[in-house]
């Protein structure tokens, strides 16, 4: 039988909000790792803001880092152009100034992929020594 963390990760990855809510009520660890060392928020369908909101409301860590590239969920959402999800993450404490393994902020990934709605939201407060999105879109 799969552990609750794996079940929660699977439900989260498939965008099954009701199943996620049921598993959380049953005591699944919202920050528990699956077999690939990823949390339910890290594997969530990031375009499903309601699902992301439910995980965050249950205490999911928006600043948890991927063990391979040091990415946060905010990096993933920004790179894929999910502006509403980025806003939700920031509203729940995501640090937009956390750099990945090679120094990219979520803002850089959004700009590089042409997601201007994400790149120009007012959720970004840049560190004074960080390159701006213009460095990636010009």
Legacy VTK file of the C-alpha trace (Angstrom):
# vtk DataFile Version 3.0
C-alpha trace
ASCII
DATASET POLYDATA
POINTS 138 float
0.000 0.000 0.000
1.293 3.463 -0.905
1.996 5.918 1.884
-0.156 9.012 2.246
2.630 11.265 0.938
2.776 9.308 -2.320
-1.020 9.324 -2.584
-1.127 13.073 -1.950
1.609 13.673 -4.522
-0.237 11.557 -7.087
-3.551 13.334 -6.486
-1.801 16.699 -6.633
0.005 15.843 -9.879
-3.285 14.755 -11.453
-5.117 17.896 -10.320
-7.622 15.974 -8.182
-8.655 18.687 -5.731
-11.277 16.672 -3.829
-8.875 13.768 -3.371
-6.169 16.170 -2.178
-8.569 17.682 0.361
-9.640 14.226 1.580
-6.034 13.100 2.002
-5.141 16.267 3.890
-8.120 15.729 6.211
-6.934 12.145 6.743
-3.562 13.426 7.939
-1.342 13.279 4.863
1.793 15.395 5.294
1.468 18.385 2.965
5.270 18.630 2.866
5.909 14.891 2.692
8.195 13.649 -0.056
7.271 11.137 -2.725
9.648 8.480 -4.031
11.344 11.129 -6.204
11.922 13.437 -3.206
9.317 15.964 -4.349
6.498 17.510 -2.317
2.827 17.614 -3.343
3.205 21.309 -4.212
6.270 20.624 -6.361
4.381 18.072 -8.456
1.040 19.923 -8.501
-0.665 20.997 -11.701
0.490 24.588 -11.331
-2.183 25.949 -13.640
-4.767 24.705 -11.141
-4.674 27.669 -8.781
-7.430 26.259 -6.577
-5.359 23.132 -5.944
-2.223 25.178 -5.255
-4.224 27.410 -2.890
-5.501 24.346 -0.978
-1.981 22.964 -0.533
-0.666 26.344 0.601
-3.573 26.789 3.026
-2.678 23.396 4.512
0.879 24.600 5.135
2.785 23.599 2.001
6.211 25.232 1.890
6.325 27.517 -1.182
10.105 27.828 -0.837
10.948 24.113 -0.841
13.707 23.484 -3.334
14.093 20.794 -5.941
17.032 18.592 -4.975
18.487 18.591 -8.490
18.467 22.184 -9.802
17.568 24.037 -6.594
14.344 25.306 -8.182
11.313 26.403 -6.200
7.698 26.016 -7.267
7.747 29.727 -8.078
10.495 29.073 -10.645
8.328 26.372 -12.238
5.136 28.461 -12.270
6.933 31.530 -13.645
8.705 29.526 -16.376
5.383 28.005 -17.473
3.529 31.347 -17.438
1.103 30.728 -14.566
0.814 34.329 -13.344
-2.126 33.662 -11.019
-0.267 30.772 -9.410
2.830 32.952 -8.951
0.683 35.569 -7.211
-0.839 32.902 -4.954
2.601 31.542 -4.069
3.878 35.032 -3.240
0.781 35.715 -1.135
1.672 32.604 0.877
5.288 33.540 1.495
7.172 32.462 -1.623
10.467 34.317 -1.856
10.821 35.592 -5.427
14.483 36.380 -4.817
15.612 32.769 -4.370
17.992 31.843 -7.173
18.260 28.405 -8.747
21.469 26.402 -9.188
22.794 28.757 -11.882
21.549 32.043 -10.435
18.186 32.455 -12.151
15.290 33.992 -10.299
11.713 33.007 -11.208
11.456 36.388 -12.932
14.334 35.523 -15.250
12.704 32.261 -16.299
9.386 34.004 -17.004
11.094 36.654 -19.125
13.220 34.110 -20.979
10.096 32.126 -21.911
8.229 35.269 -22.992
5.673 35.224 -20.181
5.365 38.970 -19.857
2.262 38.791 -17.654
4.376 36.968 -15.082
7.536 38.986 -15.691
5.824 42.320 -15.203
3.568 41.553 -12.249
4.213 43.738 -9.259
5.073 40.698 -7.130
8.745 41.003 -8.019
11.122 43.003 -5.903
14.576 42.521 -7.286
17.746 42.279 -5.312
19.920 45.289 -6.260
22.652 43.106 -7.800
20.354 40.954 -9.924
19.958 41.241 -13.679
16.557 42.472 -14.834
14.197 40.612 -17.187
15.253 42.932 -19.996
18.599 41.125 -20.078
16.727 38.023 -21.241
14.142 39.428 -23.663
16.222 41.918 -25.627
LINES 1 139
138 0 1 2 3 4 5 6 7 8 9 10 11 12 13 14 15 16 17 18 19 20 21 22 23 24 25 26 27 28 29 30 31 32 33 34 35 36 37 38 39 40 41 42 43 44 45 46 47 48 49 50 51 52 53 54 55 56 57 58 59 60 61 62 63 64 65 66 67 68 69 70 71 72 73 74 75 76 77 78 79 80 81 82 83 84 85 86 87 88 89 90 91 92 93 94 95 96 97 98 99 100 101 102 103 104 105 106 107 108 109 110 111 112 113 114 115 116 117 118 119 120 121 122 123 124 125 126 127 128 129 130 131 132 133 134 135 136 137
